[in-house]
Amino acid sequence: MKNRLLLFVNLCLIIAASTYALPRFASRTNLPCQSCHVNPTGGGMRNAFGLSYGRDDITIKAWQEDYALNDFSTQINDFLSYGVDFRFLAFYQKYKKQGAADVSRTSFFPMQADVYFNFAISKKINLFVNPAFGPFNRYEIFGIAKILPGNGYVKLGRFTPPYGLRLDDHTSFVRQATPFRNNSGQQTGMEIGFSPGSISLLGALTNGTSGDRDGDFAKAVLGRVEGRMKFGPLNARLGVSSYNDVSGGEKYNMVGGFAAISVFEKLTVVADAEWIKGNSALMSVNADRLDRNAANKDLKQFALMLEADYPVIQGFDLKFMYDFFDPNTDLKSGTVERYSGGFEFMPFSGVEVRPLLRITKDTTTPNRDFTDVHVLFHIYL
């Protein structure tokens, strides 16, 4: 299994060297996440440049001219702007379990319903609010003061710790196996970041998984370093993250590495690998979801995500993804692999449709194989 996994990784890297992933847009443009988003670490509400990029650079131009609103702005006045993210999923799933009949199911699911508000308190200080009306407890509220040297900032409040990549696929094992599954895992604390040139450094100190109020000295500490490079037609970014949480009786440590390569601002390959160690916070695969490790034992786990995207034409991208999860690396058996393929269709600004066929091979206990058809609808401002 390990040899096959290494072979697969090598093949993907070879393809990347000759051949387009979210955060694929950051890789294409070779810009930091804060170039398009209000949050310096990316994700969520878009700023003026992000809206312009979404309108002019990733949609079908003819349809954009016919159907999109002209001179549209989310700026209400000089000190207040807003944004929206709504994701709706329709899916069909069929799975088989050893010694049992096949099971099929279908469902509709509102994955995300976020309305963002950004208040300009001064030229350097903003208050960001996300009530998060969706099915998960994902609300955020934090202040950002861009007052430090080196294009630096201070963030205080309740936010998503900036661990690894900001992925829009919350079902990826590199997020499901961590405290940040379902695009949730918001924590209360402070964050400091610097972006001097092509290097980004940041750190965060939070209450961890213990909640918004914490009465002891046990905290979670996060660090992240990322570098951006350009070699002719090749844009590349490399980064590492570390997260250590001892809050609420947890003993949980993650170390991860991520990379993105984009060639001619076309084909992009993104990789994210996570090494996880701990006890009660650890996740393991059970049926079609990832649950907490009921045995409460110290485990070593590994998760990997690879994603490749290629724009056939502007507004229509082919997509391929590979996910791997080993819930206990000390054992030679019991892993989960998922292969996903489909496309993203962005007819005009604010609309995305993403059909995917996903095949999951599960050799953990109980053994199950899944076939899913997902159709994601994303409406955003």
N, C-alpha and C positions, 0 to 999 in steps of 0.2 A: 504493500500500500504506500509506504513512504517513498519507494523508488518511483512508483507511478506518479505520485504527487510532484516530486522533484522534476520529473520529465515534463509534466504538464506546465509547470512554472517556467522551465527553460524554453519550451516551445512558445509560450506567450511572449516572453521577453524577446525572442528572436523575431517574432511577428512585429512587435512594437518597433524594432529597429528599422523595419522596412515599410511599415504601414502606418483611430481617433478614439469621457466617462464622467458623470457628475461626481466630483468636481471637475468635470472635463472642460467647462467653460474657463475656469481659472487656468487650467493647463494650456488651453488653446491661446489665450491672450497673454499668458505668462505674467499675470497680475495677481496681487494678493487679494484675498477674499473681501477685504474691506473696500476694495474698489467698486464693488457692486452692491454691498450690503451695509445696512446701518450698524449691525453688530460687527465689530472688528474681526471676530473669528469666523464670520460667514454664517449663512443660513438665515431663513426668515425674511424680514422686511428688506426690500430693495431700495437703494437710493436712486437719485436721478440718472446716474450713469448706468446702473443695473437695469432700470426701466428702458432706457434708450437701447442698450445692447439687446434686451429681449425683444424689442420691437423691430429693430433694423437688421440684426445679424443672425438670428436663429429661426426665423419664420419664412414661409413662402411669400416672396415679395409681391407677386401679383395678387394673392389673396389678401395680403396685408393692406394693399392699396384699396381694394374693393370693400373690405369689411371692417377694418380696424378704425378706431376713432382717431381723428386728426388732432394733433397738439394736446393729447390727453396727459393729465398730470394728477398725481396723488397729493400734491402740495395744496393744502386748504388755505393756508396763509403763511406769513413769514416764519411762524414759530410752531406750526402744527402740520404734520403729514400723516398718511395712513397707508396700510397695505393689507392684502388678503391672500391667504393660501387655503384652498379647499380641494381635498383629494377624496375621490369616491371610487370604490373598488367593486367590480362585479367579478365573481370567480366561480369556476367549476373545478371540483377536486375528486379524484378517484384514487383510492389506495387499497393495497392488499396486505394482509397480515398472514403470516404462516399459520396454516391450519384453520383459517377462517374465510368466510365469503368476502368478495370484494365489496367495498363500501363507496358510495358516491354521494356527493352533496353539492349544493350550489347556494350562493348567498350574495347579498349586497351589503356593503360595509362602508360607512363614512369614516375614512381613515384620519382626516384632518379637517379642522374648521377653526382657523386662526384669523383674527382681525388684529392688526398691529397699529399702534399709535406711537409716534415719535414727537416729543415735545422739546423744542430748542429752548433751554433755560438761558443760555448765553451763547456766544460764538464758539465756545470750547466745551460746553457741558450740555448733555442731552439726557432726557428721561425716556426710557423705552418701556412700553406696556404691551403685553400680549395676554389677554384674558383666557385664551385657549378654550374654546367651547366644545372641543372634540371629546372623544370617549376616554381619554387618559388625562391624568392630573399633570398637565404640561404648562401651566401658566408661568409666565416670566415677568418680572419687573426689576429693572436695574438702571442705575445711573452710569453714564460714561463721561469721564473727564479727560479730554485729549490735551493734557497739560504737561506731559513728560517729554524730555528730549528724545531724539532718535525716533520721531514719529510715534511716541509712546502714549499710553493711556492707562487709566485706572477705572475698573468696573466694580461696582458694589451693588449687591441685591440678590435676587433669585434668578439663576440662569443655568443653561446647559454647560457643564464644564467642557472646555475646548479640547477634548481628547480625540486624537486621531483625525480622520476625515469626517466632514459633515455630509453624510450620505442621505439621500432621499428615500432609499430602500431600507426601511426599518426591519425587514425580515432577514437581512443579511446576517449570517452567523457572527460576523465581527462586531455586530451590535447586539444581537439577541443573547450572546453569551456574556454580556457586560451589564453593569448597572444602567446603561444608557439605551436599553431596548425600547421599542415603540416610539422612538424619537422623544422619549421622556428622560427621566433621571435628573431633572432639574434639582440643583442644590443651592443652598444659601451660603454666601461668603464673599470673597473679594478676588479679583483677578488683575494682574498687571502684565502689560505686553509692550514690546518694542519691535519696530520694523525699520531698522536702519538699512536702506538699500534693498538688496535681494535676500536678506536674512530676516527671519521673524523668530523672536524668542518670547515666551510667555510662561507665567506661572499662576497657580490658583491655590488658595487655601479656603476650604469650605467645611461645613458641618458634616459632609459626607452623606451616607445613606440614612443617618439617624433622624433626619427631618429638618424643618426650618428653625427649630429651637434646640439648642444643645447646651447642657449645663456643665460639661466637663472639658478637659483639655485635649481629648482624643479627637483628632480632625483628619480630614482627607487632604493630601498634598498632590498637586498635579504639575507637571512640567512638560513643555513642548518646544521643539526646535525644528525649523523648516528652512530650507534653502531653495532658491529658484535659479536656474541656469538656462542659458541659450547657446546652442552650438549650430550655427547656420540655420537650417530649417527645423531643427529639433529643439523643442521646449521641454525642459525636465524640471521636476521638483522632487526633493527627497526630504523626509522628516522622521523624527522619532518622538514618541510620547511615553510618559510614565505616570502611573496613578497608583497611589498607596493610601488605603482607607483602613483606619483602625477605629472608626467611630461606631458607637452602638454595639460594641463587642465583636465587630467584624475583624477579620484578618484577611485582607484582600489586596493583591498587588497585580498590576498589569503593566507590561512593557510591550510596545507596539512599534512597528515601522511601516511607513507608507511611501508610495512613489507614484508619479504620474509622468508619462511620456507622450508628447504630441508631436506629430510629424507634419510639416507644411500646414499647420493649424487644421488638420483633417483627422486622420486616424489617431485616437487617443486610447492608451491602455493605462488603467489605474490598478494598483495593488495595495492591499492593506492586510498585514499579518499581526496577530495578537497572541502573546504568551501570557497565560493567566495562572495565578497561583493563589490559593487561599482555602477557606473552609466554608462557612455557612452562606456566604454570598454567591458561591459558585453555582453555575447553571449546568444542566446536562440535558441531553435530548430525551424527550419522552413523547411518543406518538408524533403528532404534527406540530408540537410546540416545544419550547425550551423551558424547563421547570427548574426550581431550586433543587439542589442536591439534598435529597431527604436523609441520606446517610450522615451528613454533616462531617465528612472526613476531609482531610487535607488532600487536594487533588492538583494535578498539573494538567492544564488544558491548552489546546492550540486551535485557533480559528484563522481562516484565510479567505480573502475575497479578491477575485480578479474580474475586471470589467473592461470590455473593449467596445468602442463606438466608432462608427464610420458614417459621415454624412454623404449619402448618395446624391442628394441635392439639398440645398438649403431648406430646412423645414422637415426633412425626412431622414432619420438616422437609423441605421441598423445597429442592433445591440446584442452582445453576448456576455453572459456572466457565469462565473464558476464560484461556488461556495464550498468550503470544506470545514468540518468541525470534528475534533477529537476530544471527547469529554474526559478522557483519562489517558494521558500519553504514556503512563507506565504500563498500560496494557497493550498487547499487540493487535487486538481486535476491537471492533466497536467504534465505527466512525460514520459520519454522514457526509454525503456529497450531493450537491445540487447543480444541475446544468440548466441554464435559462437562455432562451433566445427569442428575439422579436424585434420590434422597431418602436421608435418614438416619432409621432406625427405632430408637428406644431404648425397648424394652418395659418394662424395669425396671433398677434401678441395676446397673452393672457389665457391661452388654451393649449393644452397638451393631451394627447391620447396615446397610451402605451399598452399595446397587447403583448403578452409574453406567454410562451409555453415553458413550463418548468418541470423538470424530471428530477426527483430526489431518490437517492439510494441510501437506505438507512440500515446499517448492520448492528445497531445497538439493540438492547433488549427493551421492548419487543421488536423483532425485525419487521420493518414496514418499508414499502416502496410507494412513492406518491407520484401522481401526474396531475399537474395543475394547469389551468388556463386562466390567466389574469388579464383583465382589461381595466386599466387605471385611467381615470379622468381627472385632470388637474386644471383648476381654474385659479388664476392668480393675478394680483396687481402689484 
